[in-house]
Structures are given as C-alpha cells and as structure tokens.
Amino acid sequence: MDIPCESRPTEYSPHPASKFEEVRPTPGAWSANQNRNPNYAFTKTALVFKDKLDQIRGRNARIDTSVTAPTRKAEKPTVKIEELQMNPPPTAPSMPLLDRRVRILRVVQHTLLSLTSVAIAVLQSLTYIKWEQTKNVPDAWPQHPMLFPTLVLLIVAVMALLFDASSLVAYLFPTKPIAEKAYLFAIKLHYWITSLKTIAYTIAATICRAGFTMGGQQDLWGWSCSAQGQAMAATNDAGMNCTGNTVAWALSLLNISVEIIGVVITQMMESNKREANSRAMVGGKPNAANDDSAANPLLTKYGDLEDLGNDLHKDPLVAVT
C-alpha cells in the first residue's frame, strides 16, 4: 500500500556538493508544510550549515549567542609626578633659554670683555701703525724690532672681540634669525671658547711681558719705554706708545680675570639652582614653598597624580571638593 504524498517523509542529500548549495528533496517528496512555506527547504539548509559551523568551532549546536560574556572594565591608568619629571611629554621644538640671572651675568661679562678687547686692539693698532709710518726714520726704532708680541696681542684681541660682540648681540636679541644661531652656538660652546680665549690671552700677555723684560728693548713696547725711544718721542710718540702698551697689558690681565670669575660665578649659580630644585621635592612631592604648582588646591591636597586619580576613580565629586 502506498503512503500518501502528504505523509511521506522528506528526503535530503547527506552530502551536499557545496556548503552554500541548497539541499533539495527527492522528486515527489513534497509535504504539506513545504507547499505552505516555499522557504522551508532553505531554512532547513541554513540550520544544517549552522550545525556544521558549530561543530567546527567546537561549540554545541544552536548555541544561544544572545548572551555574551561580560566585558572587563578597562583600568584607568595613573601617572606619577616622578614619571612626568623624568619623561616629560613632547613639546614643540623651541630655543633653549638660560636662567635669567645667568643671562644677565653673561651680558655684563661679554660687555666688559668686549670693551677691554676693543681697548687692547686699538692701543696695539696705534703702536703698529706708528711703527709703519716712522720705521724708516733713523734711530726712531731699533734696527731689528720684535713685532711678534704686538701682533700676537692684537690678533687675540680682535678674535676675542668678534666672539664677545656676537654673543652680546645674541643674548640681547635672542629672537632674531641670525642671533638665534649665535645664541645656540654660545650656549653649547661657551665654556670651550671661554677656555680658549683665556689661554690665548694668557699666552699673549706672557709673550708681551717677556719681550718687555727680556727682549733687550727690541720690542715696540720696550723700545717706547726706553731712553733711546724717549729721545725720539717727537717722531715715534714713545710716551703715548709706552703708556698705551702698559695699559693694554693690564687690560689683558683684567680680561683673563673676568673670564675666570664669570665661569666660577656661573657654576655656583647653576649648582645652587640644582640644589634648590632637589629641595623642592619633599618625599617625591612638590614643596609648597618652592613650587608654584603647589598653589593649585588639587595638587596641595593630593600632591601625587596617582592619589588624585584613585580618588577620582572612586568618586569624582569627593576628589574635587
């Protein structure tokens, strides 16, 4: 006896050609439900495909995906003041500025050094020019004069003047394009150039004094102060040259002293500033007497960004009151 078509079971292919291929029932195996719902076979195929995916993923068939695992609340990062000081946030590149007192000291120092270098260069130049003008006059100068001491001091004074004048302009006008480069150059190489200038002036002053005392009055300074040179004062201006060279030598010693004193004072000021900064931190927290940021009521209350962050995380209203 044949089974009616309505009660005949639906047959499906156990091995479809593709995962996405719809499983078709065998011919003549239509049921009443399939006739009422045209998408019945497609729905069945989707369920079979989902079961296969669940098996591949190691999950149970038809798992309820509406319930998801609770998400972990992200922890609020905290930053300590010590970390901010050791690793400050990046800022826009800007020209480094010295401490205000150090800048004032260097302006005064370079002003004084420039004036002394100008005076030395002028006095030595006058002596050399007078020798050039009267070197062919008999008995006005020695037959074989020593020009080396005068030229050495003149060259050192001119070189020192160039550096001191450029540094002075850079410290007074640090925003100009050319002055900015000179300012950076002066900051980075200040101690090196100061040392070279001090050594050069020391050598030049020593040579001039050695030529004056041990040169047998063959140098321009010694000859101008000698009796033979004074006898020709109307021609070679021996009196003015003698006084001028003596003043130039004294100014070179003053220049050396100013350089050394300036370096010592600058080092003391920088050392005091470092000690003040270290005293400003009391137990890793800013001291209200030395830190302007302590005037902030939040920093005065907490002092540590970690404590402030923890209280804000617990109750924002309590932290700011």
C-alpha positions as a Markdown table, in Angstrom:
| # | Residue | x | y | z |
|---|---|---|---|---|
| 1 | Met | 0.0 | 0.0 | 0.0 |
| 2 | Asp | 1.4 | 3.3 | -1.0 |
| 3 | Ile | 1.9 | 6.0 | 1.6 |
| 4 | Pro | 0.0 | 9.3 | 0.8 |
| 5 | Cys | 2.1 | 12.1 | -0.5 |
| 6 | Glu | 1.3 | 14.3 | 2.4 |
| 7 | Ser | 2.6 | 11.8 | 5.0 |
| 8 | Arg | 5.7 | 10.7 | 3.0 |
| 9 | Pro | 8.9 | 11.8 | 4.8 |
| 10 | Thr | 11.1 | 14.4 | 3.3 |
| 11 | Glu | 14.4 | 13.1 | 2.0 |
| 12 | Tyr | 17.6 | 15.2 | 1.9 |
| 13 | Ser | 21.0 | 14.6 | 0.4 |
| 14 | Pro | 23.5 | 13.7 | 3.3 |
| 15 | His | 26.5 | 15.1 | 1.4 |
| 16 | Pro | 25.7 | 18.4 | -0.5 |
| 17 | Ala | 28.0 | 19.5 | -3.2 |
| 18 | Ser | 28.7 | 22.8 | -1.5 |
| 19 | Lys | 28.2 | 24.3 | 1.9 |
| 20 | Phe | 26.2 | 27.1 | 0.3 |
| 21 | Glu | 24.2 | 24.8 | -2.0 |
| 22 | Glu | 20.6 | 24.4 | -1.1 |
| 23 | Val | 19.7 | 20.8 | -0.2 |
| 24 | Arg | 16.9 | 19.7 | -2.5 |
| 25 | Pro | 14.4 | 16.9 | -1.5 |
| 26 | Thr | 14.0 | 13.9 | -3.7 |
| 27 | Pro | 11.4 | 14.3 | -6.5 |
| 28 | Gly | 7.9 | 13.7 | -5.4 |
| 29 | Ala | 8.7 | 14.1 | -1.7 |
| 30 | Trp | 6.7 | 17.3 | -1.2 |
| 31 | Ser | 4.9 | 17.7 | 2.1 |
| 32 | Ala | 2.1 | 19.9 | 3.1 |
| 33 | Asn | 4.4 | 22.2 | 5.1 |
| 34 | Gln | 6.7 | 22.7 | 2.1 |
| 35 | Asn | 3.7 | 23.6 | 0.0 |
| 36 | Arg | 2.6 | 26.2 | 2.5 |
| 37 | Asn | 6.1 | 27.6 | 3.1 |
| 38 | Pro | 8.3 | 27.9 | -0.1 |
| 39 | Asn | 11.4 | 28.8 | 2.0 |
| 40 | Tyr | 11.1 | 25.6 | 4.1 |
| 41 | Ala | 14.0 | 23.8 | 2.3 |
| 42 | Phe | 16.2 | 26.9 | 2.5 |
| 43 | Thr | 15.6 | 27.3 | 6.2 |
| 44 | Lys | 16.4 | 23.6 | 6.8 |
| 45 | Thr | 19.6 | 24.1 | 4.8 |
| 46 | Ala | 20.6 | 27.1 | 6.9 |
| 47 | Leu | 20.2 | 25.1 | 10.1 |
| 48 | Val | 22.3 | 22.3 | 8.8 |
| 49 | Phe | 25.0 | 24.7 | 7.8 |
| 50 | Lys | 25.0 | 26.3 | 11.2 |
| 51 | Asp | 25.3 | 22.9 | 12.9 |
| 52 | Lys | 28.4 | 22.2 | 10.8 |
| 53 | Leu | 29.9 | 25.6 | 11.7 |
| 54 | Asp | 29.2 | 25.0 | 15.4 |
| 55 | Gln | 30.9 | 21.6 | 15.3 |
| 56 | Ile | 34.0 | 23.1 | 13.6 |
| 57 | Arg | 34.2 | 25.8 | 16.2 |
| 58 | Gly | 33.9 | 23.3 | 19.0 |
| 59 | Arg | 30.6 | 24.7 | 20.2 |
| 60 | Asn | 27.3 | 23.0 | 20.9 |
| 61 | Ala | 24.7 | 23.1 | 18.1 |
| 62 | Arg | 22.4 | 26.1 | 18.1 |
| 63 | Ile | 24.1 | 27.9 | 21.0 |
| 64 | Asp | 22.3 | 30.9 | 22.2 |
| 65 | Thr | 24.5 | 33.9 | 21.1 |
| 66 | Ser | 22.3 | 36.5 | 22.6 |
| 67 | Val | 24.1 | 36.1 | 26.0 |
| 68 | Thr | 27.6 | 37.4 | 25.7 |
| 69 | Ala | 30.4 | 37.3 | 28.2 |
| 70 | Pro | 30.7 | 40.3 | 30.5 |
| 71 | Thr | 33.3 | 42.8 | 29.2 |
| 72 | Arg | 36.2 | 43.6 | 31.5 |
| 73 | Lys | 36.3 | 47.2 | 32.6 |
| 74 | Ala | 39.4 | 49.0 | 31.5 |
| 75 | Glu | 41.5 | 50.2 | 34.3 |
| 76 | Lys | 42.2 | 53.9 | 34.4 |
| 77 | Pro | 46.0 | 54.5 | 34.0 |
| 78 | Thr | 47.7 | 56.5 | 36.7 |
| 79 | Val | 50.8 | 58.6 | 36.2 |
| 80 | Lys | 53.2 | 59.7 | 39.0 |
| 81 | Ile | 54.8 | 63.1 | 39.2 |
| 82 | Glu | 58.3 | 61.4 | 39.2 |
| 83 | Glu | 57.5 | 59.8 | 35.9 |
| 84 | Leu | 56.3 | 63.1 | 34.4 |
| 85 | Gln | 59.5 | 64.8 | 35.5 |
| 86 | Met | 61.8 | 62.0 | 34.2 |
| 87 | Asn | 59.8 | 61.6 | 30.9 |
| 88 | Pro | 58.1 | 64.9 | 30.2 |
| 89 | Pro | 55.5 | 65.0 | 27.4 |
| 90 | Pro | 56.9 | 66.0 | 24.0 |
| 91 | Thr | 56.6 | 69.7 | 23.2 |
| 92 | Ala | 57.1 | 71.8 | 20.2 |
| 93 | Pro | 60.8 | 72.5 | 19.5 |
| 94 | Ser | 61.9 | 75.8 | 20.9 |
| 95 | Met | 65.1 | 77.6 | 21.5 |
| 96 | Pro | 66.6 | 76.7 | 24.9 |
| 97 | Leu | 66.6 | 79.6 | 27.3 |
| 98 | Leu | 69.2 | 80.1 | 30.1 |
| 99 | Asp | 68.3 | 81.1 | 33.6 |
| 100 | Arg | 67.5 | 84.8 | 33.9 |
| 101 | Arg | 70.4 | 85.5 | 36.3 |
| 102 | Val | 72.8 | 83.6 | 34.2 |
| 103 | Arg | 71.8 | 85.6 | 31.1 |
| 104 | Ile | 72.3 | 88.9 | 33.0 |
| 105 | Leu | 75.7 | 87.8 | 34.2 |
| 106 | Arg | 76.8 | 86.8 | 30.7 |
| 107 | Val | 75.5 | 90.0 | 29.2 |
| 108 | Val | 77.5 | 92.0 | 31.8 |
| 109 | Gln | 80.5 | 89.7 | 31.3 |
| 110 | His | 80.5 | 90.0 | 27.5 |
| 111 | Thr | 80.0 | 93.7 | 27.6 |
| 112 | Leu | 83.1 | 94.2 | 29.8 |
| 113 | Leu | 85.1 | 91.8 | 27.8 |
| 114 | Ser | 84.2 | 93.5 | 24.5 |
| 115 | Leu | 85.2 | 96.9 | 25.9 |
| 116 | Thr | 88.6 | 95.5 | 27.1 |
| 117 | Ser | 89.2 | 93.8 | 23.8 |
| 118 | Val | 88.4 | 97.0 | 21.9 |
| 119 | Ala | 90.8 | 99.0 | 24.0 |
| 120 | Ile | 93.6 | 96.4 | 23.6 |
| 121 | Ala | 93.1 | 96.2 | 19.8 |
| 122 | Val | 93.0 | 100.0 | 19.5 |
| 123 | Leu | 96.2 | 100.5 | 21.6 |
| 124 | Gln | 98.1 | 97.8 | 19.8 |
| 125 | Ser | 97.0 | 99.0 | 16.4 |
| 126 | Leu | 98.2 | 102.6 | 17.2 |
| 127 | Thr | 101.6 | 101.3 | 18.1 |
| 128 | Tyr | 101.9 | 99.2 | 15.0 |
| 129 | Ile | 100.6 | 102.0 | 12.7 |
| 130 | Lys | 103.1 | 104.4 | 14.2 |
| 131 | Trp | 105.9 | 102.0 | 13.6 |
| 132 | Glu | 104.8 | 101.5 | 10.0 |
| 133 | Gln | 104.8 | 105.3 | 9.5 |
| 134 | Thr | 108.2 | 106.0 | 11.1 |
| 135 | Lys | 110.2 | 102.8 | 10.6 |
| 136 | Asn | 112.5 | 104.3 | 8.0 |
| 137 | Val | 113.4 | 107.3 | 10.3 |
| 138 | Pro | 116.9 | 106.8 | 11.7 |
| 139 | Asp | 117.0 | 105.9 | 15.4 |
| 140 | Ala | 113.2 | 106.1 | 15.7 |
| 141 | Trp | 113.0 | 102.3 | 16.2 |
| 142 | Pro | 115.5 | 99.5 | 16.8 |
| 143 | Gln | 117.2 | 98.1 | 13.6 |
| 144 | His | 115.7 | 94.7 | 14.1 |
| 145 | Pro | 112.5 | 95.2 | 16.0 |
| 146 | Met | 110.4 | 92.4 | 17.5 |
| 147 | Leu | 106.9 | 92.8 | 16.2 |
| 148 | Phe | 105.7 | 89.4 | 17.3 |
| 149 | Pro | 104.5 | 90.4 | 20.9 |
| 150 | Thr | 102.5 | 93.3 | 19.5 |
| 151 | Leu | 100.9 | 91.3 | 16.7 |
| 152 | Val | 100.0 | 88.3 | 18.9 |
| 153 | Leu | 98.2 | 90.5 | 21.4 |
| 154 | Leu | 96.4 | 92.4 | 18.6 |
| 155 | Ile | 95.2 | 89.2 | 16.9 |
| 156 | Val | 94.0 | 87.7 | 20.1 |
| 157 | Ala | 92.1 | 90.9 | 21.0 |
| 158 | Val | 90.4 | 91.0 | 17.6 |
| 159 | Met | 89.3 | 87.4 | 17.7 |
| 160 | Ala | 88.0 | 87.7 | 21.3 |
| 161 | Leu | 86.1 | 90.9 | 20.3 |
| 162 | Leu | 84.3 | 89.1 | 17.5 |
| 163 | Phe | 83.1 | 86.3 | 19.8 |
| 164 | Asp | 82.2 | 88.6 | 22.7 |
| 165 | Ala | 80.3 | 91.1 | 20.4 |
| 166 | Ser | 78.4 | 88.3 | 18.6 |
| 167 | Ser | 77.5 | 86.7 | 21.9 |
| 168 | Leu | 76.4 | 90.0 | 23.4 |
| 169 | Val | 74.1 | 90.7 | 20.4 |
| 170 | Ala | 72.7 | 87.1 | 20.7 |
| 171 | Tyr | 71.9 | 87.5 | 24.4 |
| 172 | Leu | 70.3 | 90.9 | 23.9 |
| 173 | Phe | 68.2 | 89.9 | 20.8 |
| 174 | Pro | 67.7 | 86.1 | 21.0 |
| 175 | Thr | 64.7 | 86.1 | 18.7 |
| 176 | Lys | 66.5 | 87.3 | 15.5 |
| 177 | Pro | 67.2 | 84.6 | 13.0 |
| 178 | Ile | 71.0 | 85.2 | 12.9 |
| 179 | Ala | 71.1 | 85.9 | 16.6 |
| 180 | Glu | 69.3 | 82.7 | 17.4 |
| 181 | Lys | 72.0 | 80.6 | 15.8 |
| 182 | Ala | 74.7 | 82.6 | 17.6 |
| 183 | Tyr | 72.8 | 82.2 | 20.8 |
| 184 | Leu | 72.6 | 78.4 | 20.4 |
| 185 | Phe | 76.3 | 78.4 | 19.5 |
| 186 | Ala | 77.2 | 80.5 | 22.5 |
| 187 | Ile | 75.3 | 78.2 | 24.9 |
| 188 | Lys | 76.8 | 74.9 | 23.6 |
| 189 | Leu | 80.4 | 76.1 | 23.2 |
| 190 | His | 80.5 | 78.8 | 25.9 |
| 191 | Tyr | 83.0 | 77.0 | 28.2 |
| 192 | Trp | 85.2 | 75.8 | 25.3 |
| 193 | Ile | 85.6 | 79.2 | 23.7 |
| 194 | Thr | 86.0 | 80.8 | 27.1 |
| 195 | Ser | 88.8 | 78.4 | 27.9 |
| 196 | Leu | 90.5 | 79.1 | 24.5 |
| 197 | Lys | 90.2 | 82.8 | 25.0 |
| 198 | Thr | 91.6 | 82.6 | 28.5 |
| 199 | Ile | 94.6 | 80.5 | 27.3 |
| 200 | Ala | 95.2 | 82.8 | 24.3 |
| 201 | Tyr | 95.1 | 86.0 | 26.4 |
| 202 | Thr | 97.4 | 84.3 | 28.9 |
| 203 | Ile | 99.9 | 83.4 | 26.3 |
| 204 | Ala | 99.8 | 86.8 | 24.6 |
| 205 | Ala | 100.2 | 88.6 | 27.9 |
| 206 | Thr | 103.1 | 86.4 | 28.8 |
| 207 | Ile | 104.8 | 87.0 | 25.5 |
| 208 | Cys | 104.4 | 90.7 | 25.7 |
| 209 | Arg | 105.8 | 90.9 | 29.2 |
| 210 | Ala | 108.7 | 88.6 | 28.3 |
| 211 | Gly | 109.5 | 90.8 | 25.3 |
| 212 | Phe | 109.4 | 93.9 | 27.5 |
| 213 | Thr | 111.6 | 92.5 | 30.3 |
| 214 | Met | 113.9 | 90.1 | 28.5 |
| 215 | Gly | 113.9 | 91.3 | 24.9 |
| 216 | Gly | 116.7 | 93.8 | 25.3 |
| 217 | Gln | 114.3 | 96.6 | 24.5 |
| 218 | Gln | 113.9 | 95.4 | 20.9 |
| 219 | Asp | 110.2 | 95.0 | 21.0 |
| 220 | Leu | 107.9 | 98.0 | 20.4 |
| 221 | Trp | 106.7 | 98.3 | 23.9 |
| 222 | Gly | 110.2 | 98.0 | 25.5 |
| 223 | Trp | 111.7 | 100.5 | 23.0 |
| 224 | Ser | 108.9 | 103.0 | 23.6 |
| 225 | Cys | 109.7 | 103.0 | 27.3 |
| 226 | Ser | 113.5 | 103.1 | 26.9 |
| 227 | Ala | 115.7 | 106.1 | 27.0 |
| 228 | Gln | 116.6 | 105.8 | 23.3 |
| 229 | Gly | 112.9 | 105.7 | 22.3 |
| 230 | Gln | 112.0 | 108.6 | 24.6 |
| 231 | Ala | 114.7 | 110.7 | 22.9 |
| 232 | Met | 112.8 | 110.3 | 19.6 |
| 233 | Ala | 109.4 | 110.9 | 21.2 |
| 234 | Ala | 108.6 | 113.7 | 18.8 |
| 235 | Thr | 108.9 | 111.2 | 15.9 |
| 236 | Asn | 107.6 | 107.9 | 17.3 |
| 237 | Asp | 105.3 | 109.1 | 20.1 |
| 238 | Ala | 107.3 | 107.0 | 22.5 |
| 239 | Gly | 105.5 | 108.4 | 25.6 |
| 240 | Met | 102.0 | 107.6 | 24.3 |
| 241 | Asn | 103.1 | 104.1 | 23.0 |
| 242 | Cys | 104.7 | 103.2 | 26.3 |
| 243 | Thr | 101.6 | 104.1 | 28.3 |
| 244 | Gly | 99.3 | 102.5 | 25.7 |
| 245 | Asn | 101.2 | 99.2 | 25.7 |
| 246 | Thr | 101.3 | 99.2 | 29.5 |
| 247 | Val | 97.5 | 99.7 | 29.7 |
| 248 | Ala | 96.9 | 97.1 | 27.0 |
| 249 | Trp | 98.9 | 94.5 | 29.0 |
| 250 | Ala | 97.0 | 95.4 | 32.2 |
| 251 | Leu | 93.6 | 95.1 | 30.3 |
| 252 | Ser | 94.6 | 91.6 | 29.1 |
| 253 | Leu | 95.1 | 90.5 | 32.7 |
| 254 | Leu | 91.7 | 92.1 | 33.5 |
| 255 | Asn | 90.2 | 90.1 | 30.6 |
| 256 | Ile | 91.6 | 86.9 | 31.9 |
| 257 | Ser | 90.3 | 87.6 | 35.4 |
| 258 | Val | 86.8 | 88.4 | 34.2 |
| 259 | Glu | 86.7 | 85.2 | 32.2 |
| 260 | Ile | 87.7 | 83.1 | 35.2 |
| 261 | Ile | 85.4 | 84.9 | 37.7 |
| 262 | Gly | 82.5 | 84.6 | 35.2 |
| 263 | Val | 82.9 | 80.9 | 34.9 |
| 264 | Val | 83.2 | 80.4 | 38.7 |
| 265 | Ile | 80.0 | 82.5 | 39.3 |
| 266 | Thr | 78.1 | 80.7 | 36.6 |
| 267 | Gln | 79.0 | 77.3 | 38.0 |
| 268 | Met | 77.9 | 78.4 | 41.5 |
| 269 | Met | 74.6 | 79.7 | 40.3 |
| 270 | Glu | 73.9 | 76.6 | 38.4 |
| 271 | Ser | 74.8 | 74.5 | 41.4 |
| 272 | Asn | 72.5 | 76.5 | 43.6 |
| 273 | Lys | 69.7 | 76.1 | 41.1 |
| 274 | Arg | 70.2 | 72.3 | 41.1 |
| 275 | Glu | 70.2 | 72.2 | 44.9 |
| 276 | Ala | 67.0 | 74.3 | 45.0 |
| 277 | Asn | 65.3 | 72.0 | 42.5 |
| 278 | Ser | 66.2 | 69.0 | 44.6 |
| 279 | Arg | 65.0 | 70.6 | 47.8 |
| 280 | Ala | 61.7 | 71.5 | 46.0 |
| 281 | Met | 60.9 | 67.7 | 46.0 |
| 282 | Val | 60.0 | 66.5 | 49.5 |
| 283 | Gly | 59.3 | 62.8 | 49.5 |
| 284 | Gly | 58.6 | 62.8 | 45.8 |
| 285 | Lys | 56.1 | 65.6 | 46.2 |
| 286 | Pro | 56.4 | 69.3 | 45.4 |
| 287 | Asn | 57.2 | 71.6 | 48.3 |
| 288 | Ala | 54.7 | 74.4 | 48.5 |
| 289 | Ala | 57.5 | 76.9 | 49.5 |
| 290 | Asn | 59.5 | 76.2 | 46.3 |
| 291 | Asp | 56.9 | 75.1 | 43.7 |
| 292 | Asp | 54.4 | 77.4 | 42.2 |
| 293 | Ser | 52.2 | 74.5 | 41.2 |
| 294 | Ala | 51.5 | 73.8 | 44.9 |
| 295 | Ala | 49.2 | 76.7 | 44.9 |
| 296 | Asn | 46.7 | 74.5 | 43.0 |
| 297 | Pro | 44.3 | 73.2 | 45.6 |
| 298 | Leu | 44.2 | 69.8 | 44.0 |
| 299 | Leu | 47.9 | 69.4 | 44.0 |
| 300 | Thr | 48.0 | 70.9 | 47.5 |
| 301 | Lys | 45.5 | 68.2 | 48.7 |
| 302 | Tyr | 47.0 | 65.2 | 46.9 |
| 303 | Gly | 50.5 | 66.1 | 45.6 |
| 304 | Asp | 50.6 | 62.9 | 43.7 |
| 305 | Leu | 48.7 | 62.3 | 40.5 |
| 306 | Glu | 48.2 | 58.6 | 41.5 |
| 307 | Asp | 46.3 | 59.6 | 44.7 |
| 308 | Leu | 44.2 | 62.1 | 42.7 |
| 309 | Gly | 43.4 | 59.5 | 40.0 |
| 310 | Asn | 42.4 | 56.9 | 42.6 |
| 311 | Asp | 40.0 | 59.3 | 44.3 |
| 312 | Leu | 38.6 | 60.5 | 41.0 |
| 313 | His | 38.0 | 56.8 | 40.1 |
| 314 | Lys | 36.1 | 56.2 | 43.3 |
| 315 | Asp | 34.1 | 59.4 | 43.5 |
| 316 | Pro | 34.7 | 62.4 | 41.3 |
| 317 | Leu | 32.7 | 64.7 | 43.5 |
| 318 | Val | 34.7 | 63.9 | 46.6 |
| 319 | Ala | 38.0 | 64.4 | 44.8 |
| 320 | Val | 37.4 | 67.9 | 43.7 |
| 321 | Thr | 35.8 | 69.2 | 46.9 |
